Amino acid sequence: MIQLGLHTDNWRPLSQSFEQAVEKIAATGLKHLEFAVIHGQNFIQALGYDPGVSLQTNPLALRKYLDKKGLQVSQIDGSYPMMGPNGSAFGVQYVQQTIRFAAELGCPMVDTVDGAFEIPGLSLDEVFRITCDNYRQCLSWAEDYQVVINVEPHGPYTNNLDFMKRLFKHFDSEYLRLNFDTGNSFIAGHDPLEYLKTLEKYLVHCHIKDVSPELAAAVRGEETGIGSSVVPVGGGVNAENIRKCIAHLRKAKWSGAVSIECHGSDENTAASVKFMRELVKANPAKAK
């Protein structure tokens, strides 16, 4: 059963709060959402201009609030870059505390990524060793709290399929899995469906992003990730790839949540939800 949701980060370019994003998501009739967390405090978020949630928030109060809105959290976006020395210094504690927060909230998984660029002065093998050290420290928390850690293609290492296969095989853990992203895999130069098929056995959650023709022409194959699509899902050059990916998941009878990531204008949101509902309408859940 494919379950549709929206990421509150869609409303970050509009400088809107978490509560405003929740209202918009609830109004679509979808039942799932995803949000990013802040490790500490950020005055922009505190002033209501960022739809993230501080890890110092009371998770039980947050769960009650979302219950009243009829919403479930499919995943928490704890995406401080995990690869390399900065991942060791900052990413590990960020993800550990996100796991704790997810467990208290009743959320089943936490998303992680690498950075946007290769780490200067380190070979691929050196980065892999550090990455394994970092995830090992987080996986003990994941196992204790029974919260899955996902790895999302977003940078040069996670868009390296050999690196990703090596990482998943190294741990062979049910608590280290894949959050697939249609937009990031496409902008990095992959065929999204082929990327998905290669790591399908690890897939538990998806991000669905389209890509504008202008952005694809300017940076495809040169960059490895984008925050969200400025065009509605289904309105860009990645639409056919998204159709193929969803059709493949339906044929495989895959069950899980997918978060729509697009600029959060009312028009973009409505068009994206409509497009995705039509793709999954043959599913008995009808995208609820």
N, C-alpha and C positions, 0 to 999 in steps of 0.2 A: 504494500500500500504506500503510495507516494503522497506525502503530506506537505502542503504548501505553507510557507511562512514568509515573513519579511524581516529584514535586518534593520534595526533602528538607525544604524549608521547612514542609511539612505537620507536621513533628515539632517545630517551634519552639515552638508553644504548650505542648507537653509538656516543654519544657526538655531535649530529648534531643540527643545529639551526632550529628555526621555519620556516624560509624561505626554508631551504633544505627539511624539512618535507613536506611543502606545495607543492613543486615541485614534490616530490615523489607521493603524494596523487593525484595531478592533472594528473600525467602520467598514473595512473590506469584507468582513465575515470570515477571514482566515483565522485559524486557531493556534498558529505557532509564530513565535518570534525569536529573534536572536539579538543579542546586544553585546557591545564591547565593555570592558571594565577598565577602571583607572586604579592603579596601585597607589593609593593615597588620595590627595585632593588636587583639583584643578579649578582655578577660579572661573574659567570660562564655563565649565560644567556646572559649578555652583551657582552661577548667575542665570543658568537656564539656556545657555547657547550651545550645548553639546549633548547629544543623546546617549552618552555613556553613563555608566553606573560606577560609583566608587566602591571599592572592596570593603570600605568601612561602613557601608550601608547595612542596615539590619536585613538579612536575607529572608527572615520569616515574615517581616512586615511587607517586604517586596512580594513575596509569594501570595500573601493575602490580597494585596492590591491587584496582582495579575489574575488571581482566581476570580475576583469580582468582574474583571473585564473578559473572562472566558478565554484566557490565553495561557499557553504552555510555552516554556522556554526549551527549544530544541537543542540549543548549543550556546555556550558563552564564548565570546571571542576574546581569548586571552593572548593576543598575538604580538607580544614583545618578541623580537627576533631571537630564536633559540640557538642559532649556529654561531660558533666562535667564542672568543673571550668575553664579549659583552653579554652573550647568552649565559655564560657561567656566572658573571657578576650580578646580572640583573634579571635575566630571563627565567632562571631556575626559581627564584623566590616569587617572581610574578606569577608563574604558572602554578606553583605549589599553593599559593594563596587563592588563586582562581579555582583550583580543584576543591579546596575547602569550601569556598563560597558556593560553588555549583552543587556540592553535596547537600549543604544546608538548605539550598533553594529547591532541591529536587530535580536538578538539571542533569541529564545523563552524560554530557560530554563537554570538552573544552577544546577550542581550536588554537593551533600554534602555527608559526611560519618561520621563515628565515628573513634576512634583510634584503634590501633591494640590490645590493652589489656584492661581488666577491670580496673576501677579506684580504686586504693587501698583505703580502709577505707570508701567507700560509698556503701550502699545497692542498689539493683536494683531500688527500689522505689525512693530513693534519686536521683539517676542518671536520672530517668525518669522525676522527677519534674524539675531538672535543664535543661534537654533537652527541655522540653516544654517551659520554660522561654526563652531559647535561640532561638528556632524556632519562638516563638511569636514575638520577636523583629525583626526577618528577614521577617516574613510574611507580616507585615505592608508595608515594602518596596516592596515585591513581588506583593502585590495587587495594590499599587500605580503605579508601573512600568509595571504591567501586564507581569511579568516574573515568570514562575513556578519554585519552588524549588523542586528538586528531592532528595530522600534519597536512597543511594546505599548500598547494603549489602557488608561490607568490614571489619567489626570488630565484637566483641562479642555481642554488643547490636543490631546491624542491622542484624546479623544472628540469632537473637532470634526472631522467628516469632510472639510470643505473644507480645513482646515489640513493634515490628513493627505494628502489628494490633492495639495495644493500642494507639500508636502514631498517626496513620492515623485517627482513630475514634475520638480521643480527639479533633482534629482540624476540621475534616470533611470539608476540604478546597480544592477547585479546584486548589489552588496554592501550595499544598503540595502533591507530587506524588512520584512514584517509578521509579528509574533507576535500572533495574534488571541486574545482572551480572552472567553469566553462570559459570565463573571460580571461583569467590569468593564463591558463594553458594556451588559449588562442593567441593572446598578445605576445607570448613568449615564442611563438612560431610553431607550436604543436598543432596537429589535428586533434581537437578535444576528444573526439570519440576514441581515437587510438590511445591517447593518454589514459582515458578512463578504462578501456579494456585491459591495458597493461597492468593496472593496479586494482582491478575490479574486486579481487578477493578481499581487499582491505577496506572497501568503501562502506562508510556508515552515515555520511552526511554530504550535502552538496551546497555550493553557492552557484547561483545562476546569474550570469552577467552577459549582456550583449556588448557590442563594441561599435562605435560610430565609424562610418567610412573614413572620415578625416583622421581619426586617431589611429586606425589600422594602417592607413597609408603612411603616417608619419613615424610610427614607432614599432610596428609589428616586427618581431625578430630581433629587436634591439633592447626593449624593456621586458620585464618579466611579470609585471603585475599592475593592476589598476584598482583604485578604491571602489568605484561603482561606474555603471555606464550612464553617460549623459543622455543617451537615447533610451526609450523604453525597451524592455526585453521583448524581442520579436521585431524591433524596428531598426536593427543594425545589420552589419555584415556577418555577425555570428549567429543569426537566427536559425539558419539551416543546421548548423552544428548542434545547437540546443535541441532542435527537433529530433535529430538523430540520437542524441544522448538520452533523451527522455524515452524515445521509442525503444531503445536498447534496454533501458532499465525496466520498462514495462514488460518487455518480452521475457526478460530474465526474472520477472516477478520479484524485483528488488523492493524492499520495504525500508522506508526512512524518510527523513525530512529534507526539504530543499528550501534554502533561503533565497528569495529574490533580492538582488542588489542592483538598484538603479537610483538615479537622482530622484529625490522624494517629492517632486511636485505632484499635485493631485492628478494631473493628466498622465504623467509618466507611470505613477503607481497604478492607476485604473487600467491603463493599456497593458502594463506588464502582467497584472493579475489576470486580466481577461485572456491574454495570450497563453499563460501557463495553465490556466484552468482548462482551456480547450485542448492542450496537449495531454492532460491527464484525465480528461472527462470519461474515458473508457474505464478508468479505475473505479471500482465500486465505492470508494470513499469520496469520489467527486471532489478531490482536492481539499477536503476539510481537515 
